[in-house]
Amino acid sequence: MYGLLAVIVIAVVAIAAYMLMPKAQVSVTDITLGTQVARVNEVFNLVVTVSNTGSAEADYKLELKVDGQVRETRTLKIAAGSVTDVAFNLTETTPGTHTISAGDKSTSIRVINPIFADIRFRQAIVSVFDYQSYISDILKYGGIVPNGPVPKGMFGYSETTPPRYEYNLTKARELLSSVLADYGFSTSNPLRITFYYNEGNTVREKACLLLASALQNLNVGIEATAQALAWPQYLQAMRESKLPVFFLGWAPDFIDPDDYLVPFLHSERGSFPLRTSYANPEVDRLIDLQSAILDPSERVRVIQQISMMSYNDVPYLWEAQVEGIHFERSWIQGWFYNPAFAGYYYATISKAPGASNPDQIIMESIGEPDYLDPAVDYETAGGEVIQNVFENLFYYDGSDSSKVIPWLAESYDVSPDGTSYTIHLRRGIKFHDGTPFNATAVKYSLERAIIIADPDGPAWMLDVIKGAGDLMYNKIWEGTATWDDVEAWRAQKPIEVIDDYTVRINLERPYAPFPSVLAYAVCAIVSPSYVEAHGGIEIGKHNEWVDRNAAAGTGPYMFESWEAGTVILRRNPNYWGGPKTGEASGGPTDYVLGRIQPKIERVIIKTIPDANTRLTDLLSGACDFAAISRDHWPQLIDFDHWVSTHEVKGINPAIRAIGPLPTFDLDFLGINFRY
């Protein structure tokens, strides 16, 4: 009896002790989604809140489930009386409403296909844009409405094929009402869109605001805003496909439609499709075909077929083919214009007596270079520096953009089948570091661009060289290339040194615009000695030194420095002088006669984002040239005369106004199919 009582007492004490022991009480108390709507393959975030209301620390196994299936598991140590937020990043590959659960809590997220990939949305975008208002109010009558990727005045252009997109608000409203409803958006649950442009470019800012305002005024369930990014950040974001919609301009690399069709439309080689995910295999095939066609009429037929397919796919909003007006202080002499140039060619420019800063040319621009290495830079700010420091085998004939002439080359021969170019080089030319220009330097420079193969750069232009496309796209871009692969490519003899002053370039196929390609910056000839002394060549990688130091070309100016906002070039006292008498025409006398000797000691290129400052500095004489906002044209020209006659008449005797200057530049809105 006493024994039983003792057992009972012990049991009661044990139970009481257990009841008094610290205990954990862990549960999921909330699931918070970062968004209620996500796109297929788009990362979305969520936070699971876990609470321990007990008095003891606990290990807790948190299982996050999607549609009842465990997606992720985390083992947590939860302190007594604490609350822990656990972040997750998820993606879904199928559209629909998906249930997300953890513990006893659940919520749901709607996953949709990218709305910008729906052609109805893109058709609405090109219908809501007021093209004529853009030309008259924003471009100040300096442009025309384009009808596709081939600009007016270029080989392959047709005035009627394809037709132009038209401003039609009724059509835009009907299309948007339909597509937004299908994707679950409405005025109470609007689709939010941000249009991006580069800081300091007032034209692009106003274009974005024009489009954003038009979309919001339709009142169909869209909230649209415009946002500026500094130029380097803008380019980086675009290359990383982080911009859903972006405003950009395209200036020609070389004057041929292939330089527009590939970057805009080719899904494997095009700079923009790689970032927007536009892809049409038949368009790719026809682009590859047209550049190998040597019969001009047949090539035009295929180009127009491509343009029509692009019109139907609506990958871009083609806003304008722009015209410009050049402004300079009246003491400037020798400037001339070529629409193929990246900015200014300074070697022919001088100043009249009495000019301010007689030993300097000061240019105020809107953006800094991306890089200064010709193998990778692919924008006009860096291109302007490159075209004054480096030179090419071929270059443009004065102000004539319709053809290129031998430059560092002296002459050349093309094989009957159009696949081999034998180029004879000029002698006695030296790089800025004193080493000789020769066939070895040509081979080194072209190979270097191909081996670096920046997918965001211009190396794609060289994929026509024998074996280069396979090396770049299938090995270097895939991250698997080795030096054995490079040597195997070299063994195909794509670029041959015949002797010290003869080089042969062998192509995969006939390529009609190849001499024009050789005139672009990616084919600029660099000093092998200089590059090797500063890091050499690495497969698939930039040379960070050369990116920032555009040194050791053969051009009329030498690189001095690039510091925040300012690039400085200095005169090359040993410049060889350019092509000989009679080999060029159409530019200033010094240029035509091959007596190019830069007269100004230094060129200072400043980045001045503020348009008012640039205007003030030009008016005061603090600079010689400035990128003048179109909003400021009425302060420098007789604007009524310009509107009525399309003739430029300056109104300030201290400022020379020259124009209108036709360009091949296209303003466009890129649409990212991933959003």
Backbone hydrogen bonds, N-H to C=O, Kabsch-Sander energy under -0.5 kcal/mol:
donor,donor_aa,acceptor,acceptor_aa,energy
5,L,1,M,-2.3
6,A,2,Y,-2.2
7,V,3,G,-2.1
8,I,4,L,-2.4
9,V,5,L,-2.6
10,I,6,A,-2.6
11,A,7,V,-2.6
12,V,8,I,-2.7
13,V,9,V,-2.5
14,A,10,I,-2.5
15,I,11,A,-2.7
16,A,12,V,-2.5
17,A,13,V,-2.7
18,Y,14,A,-2.7
19,M,15,I,-2.8
20,L,16,A,-1.6
21,M,17,A,-0.8
21,M,18,Y,-1.0
27,S,51,S,-2.3
29,T,27,S,-0.5
29,T,49,T,-2.5
30,D,49,T,-1.2
32,T,47,V,-3.1
33,L,31,I,-0.5
34,G,45,N,-2.9
38,A,110,R,-2.4
40,V,112,I,-2.4
41,N,92,E,-3.2
42,E,39,R,-2.4
44,F,90,L,-2.7
46,L,88,F,-2.1
47,V,32,T,-2.7
48,V,86,V,-2.8
49,T,30,D,-2.8
49,T,47,V,-0.5
50,V,48,V,-0.6
50,V,84,T,-3.2
51,S,27,S,-2.9
52,N,82,S,-2.7
53,T,25,Q,-2.4
53,T,51,S,-0.5
55,S,23,K,-3.1
56,A,23,K,-1.1
58,A,78,I,-2.3
60,Y,76,L,-3.2
62,L,60,Y,-0.8
62,L,74,R,-3.3
63,E,61,K,-0.6
64,L,62,L,-0.6
64,L,72,E,-3.0
65,K,63,E,-0.6
65,K,101,S,-3.1
66,V,69,Q,-2.7
67,D,99,T,-3.5
69,Q,66,V,-1.7
71,R,64,L,-3.5
72,E,64,L,-1.5
74,R,62,L,-2.6
76,L,60,Y,-3.4
76,L,74,R,-0.6
78,I,58,A,-3.3
78,I,76,L,-0.6
79,A,77,K,-0.6
81,G,52,N,-1.0
81,G,54,G,-0.6
82,S,79,A,-1.6
84,T,50,V,-3.3
86,V,48,V,-2.6
86,V,84,T,-0.5
87,A,85,D,-0.5
88,F,46,L,-2.6
90,L,44,F,-2.9
96,G,111,V,-3.0
98,H,96,G,-0.6
98,H,109,I,-2.9
100,I,107,T,-3.1
101,S,65,K,-2.4
102,A,105,K,-2.3
105,K,102,A,-2.1
107,T,100,I,-2.5
109,I,98,H,-2.3
110,R,36,Q,-2.3
111,V,96,G,-3.2
111,V,109,I,-0.6
112,I,38,A,-2.9
112,I,110,R,-0.5
115,I,675,Y,-0.8
117,A,114,P,-1.1
118,D,115,I,-1.4
119,I,117,A,-0.6
121,F,118,D,-1.1
122,R,118,D,-1.4
123,Q,119,I,-2.7
124,A,120,R,-1.9
125,I,121,F,-2.1
126,V,122,R,-2.1
127,S,123,Q,-0.8
127,S,124,A,-0.5
128,V,124,A,-1.5
129,F,125,I,-0.7
131,Y,129,F,-1.2
134,Y,130,D,-1.9
135,I,131,Y,-2.3
136,S,132,Q,-2.7
137,D,133,S,-2.6
138,I,133,S,-1.0
138,I,134,Y,-0.8
139,L,134,Y,-2.6
141,Y,135,I,-2.7
142,G,135,I,-0.6
142,G,139,L,-1.1
143,G,141,Y,-0.8
144,I,321,Q,-2.1
154,M,151,P,-1.6
157,Y,154,M,-2.1
168,N,127,S,-2.9
168,N,166,E,-0.6
172,A,168,N,-2.2
173,R,169,L,-2.7
174,E,170,T,-2.1
175,L,171,K,-2.5
176,L,172,A,-2.6
177,S,173,R,-2.5
178,S,174,E,-1.7
179,V,175,L,-2.6
180,L,176,L,-2.7
181,A,177,S,-1.3
182,D,178,S,-1.8
183,Y,179,V,-1.3
184,G,181,A,-1.2
185,F,180,L,-3.0
186,S,189,N,-1.7
191,L,221,G,-2.8
193,I,191,L,-0.5
193,I,223,E,-2.6
195,F,225,T,-3.0
196,Y,194,T,-0.5
196,Y,245,V,-2.0
197,Y,227,Q,-1.8
199,E,229,L,-3.1
201,N,198,N,-1.8
202,T,200,G,-1.1
205,E,201,N,-2.1
206,K,202,T,-2.5
207,A,203,V,-2.2
208,C,204,R,-2.4
209,L,205,E,-2.2
210,L,206,K,-2.5
211,L,207,A,-2.2
212,A,208,C,-2.7
213,S,209,L,-2.6
214,A,210,L,-1.9
215,L,211,L,-2.2
216,Q,212,A,-2.2
217,N,213,S,-2.4
218,L,214,A,-0.7
218,L,215,L,-0.8
219,N,216,Q,-1.5
223,E,191,L,-2.8
224,A,222,I,-0.6
225,T,193,I,-2.2
227,Q,195,F,-2.5
229,L,197,Y,-1.8
234,Y,230,A,-3.0
235,L,231,W,-2.5
236,Q,232,P,-2.2
237,A,233,Q,-2.6
238,M,234,Y,-2.3
239,R,235,L,-2.6
240,E,236,Q,-1.6
241,S,238,M,-1.7
242,K,237,A,-2.8
245,V,194,T,-0.6
246,F,670,G,-2.0
247,F,196,Y,-2.7
248,L,668,F,-2.4
250,W,666,L,-2.5
251,A,249,G,-0.5
256,D,254,F,-1.8
259,D,256,D,-1.9
260,Y,257,P,-2.0
261,L,257,P,-2.9
262,V,258,D,-1.8
264,F,260,Y,-2.0
265,L,261,L,-2.2
266,H,261,L,-0.7
266,H,262,V,-1.6
267,S,265,L,-0.6
270,G,266,H,-2.4
272,F,263,P,-2.0
274,L,270,G,-1.7
275,R,272,F,-1.5
276,T,272,F,-1.9
277,S,273,P,-2.4
284,D,280,N,-2.2
285,R,281,P,-2.3
286,L,282,E,-2.3
287,I,283,V,-2.4
288,D,284,D,-2.2
289,L,285,R,-1.9
290,Q,286,L,-2.8
291,S,287,I,-1.3
292,A,289,L,-1.4
293,I,290,Q,-1.2
294,L,292,A,-0.6
299,R,295,D,-2.4
300,V,296,P,-2.4
301,R,297,S,-1.8
302,V,298,E,-1.9
303,I,299,R,-2.5
304,Q,300,V,-2.4
305,Q,301,R,-1.5
306,I,302,V,-2.3
307,S,303,I,-2.4
308,M,304,Q,-1.9
309,M,305,Q,-1.9
310,S,306,I,-2.4
311,Y,307,S,-2.1
312,N,308,M,-1.8
313,D,309,M,-1.8
314,V,310,S,-1.8
317,L,669,L,-1.8
318,W,316,Y,-0.6
319,E,317,L,-0.9
319,E,667,D,-1.9
320,A,667,D,-1.3
321,Q,144,I,-3.0
322,V,320,A,-0.7
322,V,665,D,-1.2
323,E,142,G,-2.6
324,G,661,L,-2.1
326,H,658,I,-3.0
328,E,656,R,-2.0
329,R,624,D,-2.1
330,S,654,A,-2.3
332,I,329,R,-2.1
333,Q,350,S,-2.7
341,F,338,N,-2.1
343,G,341,F,-1.1
346,Y,344,Y,-0.6
349,I,346,Y,-1.5
350,S,333,Q,-2.8
352,A,331,W,-2.6
355,A,352,A,-1.6
360,Q,357,N,-2.1
361,I,602,R,-2.4
362,I,360,Q,-0.5
363,M,361,I,-0.6
363,M,604,I,-2.8
364,E,625,F,-1.7
365,S,363,M,-0.6
365,S,606,K,-3.5
372,L,547,D,-2.1
376,V,373,D,-1.7
377,D,373,D,-2.7
383,G,379,E,-1.8
384,E,380,T,-2.2
385,V,381,A,-1.0
386,I,382,G,-2.4
387,Q,383,G,-2.5
388,N,384,E,-0.6
388,N,385,V,-1.0
389,V,385,V,-1.4
390,F,386,I,-3.0
393,L,518,L,-0.5
394,F,518,L,-0.7
395,Y,405,I,-2.3
397,D,400,D,-0.8
397,D,403,K,-1.2
398,G,396,Y,-1.6
400,D,397,D,-2.2
401,S,399,S,-0.7
405,I,395,Y,-3.2
407,W,393,L,-3.6
408,L,392,N,-2.1
409,A,393,L,-1.9
410,E,424,H,-3.9
411,S,424,H,-1.5
413,D,422,T,-2.4
415,S,420,S,-2.5
418,G,415,S,-2.1
421,Y,505,I,-2.7
422,T,413,D,-2.7
422,T,420,S,-0.5
423,I,421,Y,-0.6
423,I,503,V,-3.3
424,H,411,S,-2.6
424,H,422,T,-0.5
425,L,501,Y,-2.7
426,R,408,L,-2.6
431,F,435,T,-3.1
432,H,553,G,-2.2
434,G,431,F,-2.2
437,F,429,I,-2.7
439,A,500,D,-3.0
442,V,438,N,-1.6
443,K,439,A,-2.5
444,Y,440,T,-2.5
445,S,441,A,-2.4
446,L,442,V,-2.3
447,E,443,K,-2.4
448,R,444,Y,-2.4
449,A,445,S,-1.8
450,I,446,L,-1.6
451,I,447,E,-2.7
452,I,448,R,-2.5
453,A,449,A,-2.3
457,G,454,D,-1.9
460,W,457,G,-0.5
461,M,458,P,-2.0
462,L,459,A,-2.2
463,D,460,W,-1.9
465,I,462,L,-1.8
466,K,506,N,-2.9
468,A,465,I,-2.4
469,G,463,D,-1.0
469,G,465,I,-0.6
471,L,467,G,-2.0
472,M,468,A,-2.8
473,Y,469,G,-2.8
474,N,469,G,-0.5
474,N,470,D,-1.6
475,K,471,L,-0.8
476,I,471,L,-2.8
477,W,472,M,-3.3
479,G,475,K,-0.6
479,G,476,I,-1.2
480,T,475,K,-2.2
481,A,475,K,-1.1
486,V,482,T,-1.7
487,E,483,W,-2.6
488,A,484,D,-2.3
489,W,485,D,-2.0
490,R,486,V,-2.7
491,A,487,E,-1.9
492,Q,489,W,-1.7
493,K,490,R,-2.0
496,E,504,R,-3.2
498,I,496,E,-0.8
498,I,502,T,-2.0
499,D,502,T,-1.4
502,T,499,D,-1.6
503,V,423,I,-2.4
504,R,496,E,-2.8
505,I,421,Y,-2.7
506,N,494,P,-3.0
506,N,504,R,-0.5
507,L,419,T,-3.5
508,E,464,V,-3.3
511,Y,418,G,-0.7
512,A,291,S,-2.2
514,F,511,Y,-1.8
516,S,513,P,-0.7
517,V,513,P,-1.9
518,L,514,F,-2.1
519,A,516,S,-1.0
520,Y,517,V,-2.1
523,C,520,Y,-2.1
524,A,521,A,-2.5
525,I,391,E,-2.6
526,V,524,A,-0.5
527,S,552,A,-1.6
531,V,527,S,-2.2
532,E,528,P,-2.7
533,A,529,S,-1.7
534,H,530,Y,-0.6
534,H,531,V,-1.2
535,G,532,E,-0.8
536,G,531,V,-2.8
538,E,541,K,-0.5
540,G,451,I,-2.6
541,K,538,E,-1.6
544,E,542,H,-0.8
547,D,543,N,-2.3
548,R,544,E,-0.9
548,R,545,W,-0.9
549,N,545,W,-1.2
551,A,549,N,-2.2
555,G,389,V,-2.6
557,Y,388,N,-2.1
558,M,570,R,-3.6
560,E,568,I,-2.4
561,S,568,I,-1.7
563,E,566,T,-2.3
566,T,563,E,-3.4
567,V,605,I,-2.4
568,I,561,S,-2.7
569,L,603,V,-2.8
570,R,558,M,-2.9
571,R,601,E,-2.9
572,N,556,P,-2.6
575,Y,572,N,-1.5
582,G,592,V,-0.6
583,E,580,K,-1.9
584,A,592,V,-0.6
592,V,588,P,-2.6
593,L,589,T,-2.4
594,G,591,Y,-1.1
595,R,590,D,-2.0
596,I,577,G,-2.1
597,Q,595,R,-0.9
599,K,349,I,-0.6
602,R,359,D,-1.8
603,V,569,L,-2.4
604,I,361,I,-3.5
605,I,567,V,-3.0
605,I,603,V,-0.6
606,K,363,M,-3.2
606,K,604,I,-0.7
607,T,565,G,-3.0
608,I,365,S,-3.1
608,I,606,K,-0.8
611,A,609,P,-0.5
614,R,610,D,-1.8
615,L,611,A,-2.1
616,T,612,N,-2.6
617,D,613,T,-2.6
618,L,614,R,-2.0
619,L,615,L,-2.5
620,S,616,T,-2.1
621,G,617,D,-1.0
622,A,617,D,-1.8
623,C,617,D,-1.3
624,D,362,I,-2.4
625,F,362,I,-1.9
626,A,327,F,-0.8
627,A,364,E,-2.2
628,I,626,A,-1.0
632,H,629,S,-1.8
633,W,630,R,-1.1
635,Q,632,H,-1.6
636,L,633,W,-2.4
637,I,633,W,-2.2
638,D,649,K,-2.7
639,F,637,I,-1.3
642,W,638,D,-1.9
643,V,639,F,-2.7
644,S,640,D,-2.2
645,T,641,H,-2.4
646,H,641,H,-0.5
646,H,642,W,-2.0
647,E,641,H,-0.6
648,V,659,G,-0.6
649,K,647,E,-0.6
651,I,636,L,-1.8
652,N,636,L,-0.6
655,I,652,N,-1.9
656,R,328,E,-3.4
657,A,655,I,-0.5
658,I,326,H,-2.7
661,L,324,G,-3.1
663,T,322,V,-0.7
666,L,250,W,-2.1
667,D,320,A,-3.4
668,F,248,L,-2.8
669,L,317,L,-2.1
670,G,246,F,-3.1
670,G,668,F,-0.6
671,I,315,P,-1.0
672,N,244,P,-2.8
672,N,670,G,-0.5
673,F,276,T,-2.3
673,F,671,I,-0.7
675,Y,672,N,-1.8
